[in-house]
Structure formats: structure tokens, C-alpha cells
Amino acid sequence: MPEFSFIARTEDGKRKEGSITASNINEASNNLSAQNLTVVKLTERDTSFDFAGPFLDRLSLKLEKLKTRVPLKTIVFFTRQLSTMFAAGLTIEKSFYFLAQEEKNKKFKKVLEDIELNIKRGLQLSDCLEKHPGVFSNLYISLVRAGEISGQLSETLDELARYLESVEDTQRKVKSAMYYPIFIIAFLIVMLFVTFTFIIPEFSKVYEQINAELPFYTTAMIDLSVWIRSNLLLIFLSTFSSVLFLWTLSLTDRGSLIKDKLLLKIPIFGKIIDQGALSKFSKTFGILIGAGVSVLDAMNLISKVVDNRVFEIAVNKASKQIENGVNISQALKNTEQFPPIMIQLLKTGEETGEIDNLALKASDFYTKQVNSIVDRLTSLIEPLLIVAVGAVIGIIVIVTYLPIFSFGTEMMQNT
């Protein structure tokens, strides 16, 4: 039976997205109307290529983000300014006019000018933002839409700005912890490349001239150097092809799931990813529920912004259980992906009616966990990398000079 994707409005004006199966588009429309939904858009999904569909969607979004790349700190600053302007009583049109005039980032300036133009044409702010998926996430657009419906757009933008500031702070700490090891590893790779392609061949010529008897390890290293020099193009093409293949594979449903499962199993780094995903889930859930978004709509949105396929599948699984009448905490517990601390906090929130506030408290807890792990990682990884690099350099030096030491020992014995 054909499957149709739809965008609709509920009786209270809330946006609802999803899919429905029906024999034809008219039946699908009638079924949605029977659910008291006003259909905005209804299209038949092509399910004959399950691999190509998600892959092309992810590829398209990646390319769109590359084309309109805007730093997160720019989005944070823009959101904070817009919230302040709304609170001061400026209209949306004037706010975007002033923001566009002052914006230094050329790409983002064009985006703001386009939004200003669409607002003049009568579009809602959320609909204008939706035209720029490479700049504004689904979460951002949905929160703005919730603020428009509730009449609290200024407060919603203020909360969104705080959320983005928290995300930026966490990302900055994780990146700062990663920069040093990445630099050291890159330096080590370059150093090994130079050693095996330029330095070792010179030593090999010297050993040939003195007709020295080479130890096994030195011979093996020289043979490796010869192979690398003879297959530079092959090595480059193989590396490039492998990276491209893995990147392409990561855009597919199965590939991204395998990648995210492996990432979660990496010692220390996997813990950072896990705790970061939990922090993002609980923060997003708390903000959405606090903004008046329904639980099911919030879960549907979180599955798109959690940035990890393992958690995405878990959220979707919990969402289906919630739709069937299971309470939130129990549905999340059944996925076996969420820890007892979060489950208990959300259960308490359900009982007290403070689930949004307790979700935000859970987010604060997991954010602190991420920061703590990053701080410990930073203090441990630097000396470990220095020792590792020193060990590699030491082994190469010893193996390279071993014939010279042997040759010197033989000369002393002969004299």
C-alpha cells in the first residue's frame, strides 16, 4: 500500500508532520481530515529505494550546510539580539532590517536579507527560517513556531539563545580537548612520511656504500621505506577512496548506525558522546515541553536533532510506546538506552507536573559530566601522547642507527 508524507495543522494551530498509508492520495487526505487535521502538504513517498532516500536527504543537507556555512556563535549572537529587539518592542521586519545591516558575515547577511524580504511578503518567521535548512535546525524552527503559536516568541528566543550558548560552550570544550591530540597525530604522520620517504633512503645508501651487515629490523624498515616510495600514488588513492567510501556509507541509515555504535564503544570518547547525547536530549525535551509543544511532537523533533542514530532509534521506539499509552519514563526505560538517573527524574516530573524543569536539571547534570570527562581527558592525553610520540621516534632512531652501532663495535674489536 502506498505511503504518504504529510504536513498538517491541528485544531489549535500546531504543526504536525508524519506519514500515513492509504490506497490513494484522496483516501490519505480524508483519513487525516477524520483526525481533525488540516492538510498543508501531502505527497506520496517513493519507498522503492530505501537506501537512496535517506542517503540523498542527508547528502543534500550536508551540501546545503557547506554552501551556507554559518558559525554557531553567529547564530547564538543573532538569536540573543533578536530576543532583545522583540522584548524592546521592535517589529520583526525592523529587527531583521537592523540585524542585516549590522551583520559582518556575508553568507548570513544574505540569509537575513532573504528572511526580511519574505516577512514583508507576509510569511511567518518560522516559515522564513524553514527556507534555510543549512543555517537553522529543525529544533530552532520548531521552537520559533511554538513561540509564535503561544504568543511568547521573545521568551522562547531568549530560552533558545541560552540553549545554543550551552551547546556552543560544550562543543568548544570538546573541540579544545581534541585539537591537541589531532595536531600531535597529524605531526606524527607527517614526520613518519618524511622519515620513510627521504631520511631512511639516505641511510640505506650509506649502508650500501660501507657494505654493512644490516639487522633484521633495519632491513624491514628499509624495505618498508622502498615500498612506500614506490607506491605513493597507490597509498594516496587508497586513503582518499577509503575516506570517501566511509563518509558516503555514514550517510546511509545502516552505515550511520554502525558508525554511531562504534563511536559509543570507544573508551573515554564514547562516554563523552553518550553523556553529550543525553544532555542534548533532556535539554531539548525540557525546552520543547516548556514552550508548549506536545510530547509526541517533541519526541519526533528530538529524534531529528539528537545527532546519533542509536539514540534516534531509541527515541522513535519510545515515541511509538508513548503514542500507545505508555508513560514517558517507562517508554524511555524500555529502550534500555537511557540511564536510571534520567528515568527517575522524568518519573518524578510526571508525578509532580514539573517534567520540563526536571528534564532541564538532568541536562545540567549530564553537561557537568561531559565537562568533567573533558577536563580529565585533557590532563591525561597530553603526557600520554608525548610518551607515544617519543617512543615512536626513539624506536625509529634506534633501528636506523643500529647498523652504525654494530659497525663501530666491530671496528673497536678489530683494533
Buried (B, 14 or more C-beta within 10 A) or exposed (E): EBEBBBBBBBEEEBBBBBEBEBEEEEBBBEBBEEEEBEBEEBEEEEEEEEEEBBBEEBBEEEEBEEEBEBEEEBBBBBBBBBBBBBEEEBEBEEBBBBBBEEBEBEBBBBBBBBBBBBBEEEBBBBBBBBBBBBBBBBBBBBBBBBBBBBEBBBBBBBBBBBBBBBBBEBEEBBEEBBEEBEEBEEEBEEBBEEBBEEBBBEBBEEBEEEEBEBBEEBBEBBEEBBEBEEEEEEEEEEEEEEEEEEEEBBBBBEBBBBBBEEBBEEEEBBBBBBBBBBBBBBBBBBBBBBBBBBBBBBBBBBBBBBEBBBBBBBBBBBBEBBEEEBBBBBBBBBBEBBBEEBBBBBBBBBEEEBBBBBBBBBBBBBBEBBBEBBEEBBEEBBEEBEEBBEEBBEEBEEBBEBBBEBBEEEEEEEE
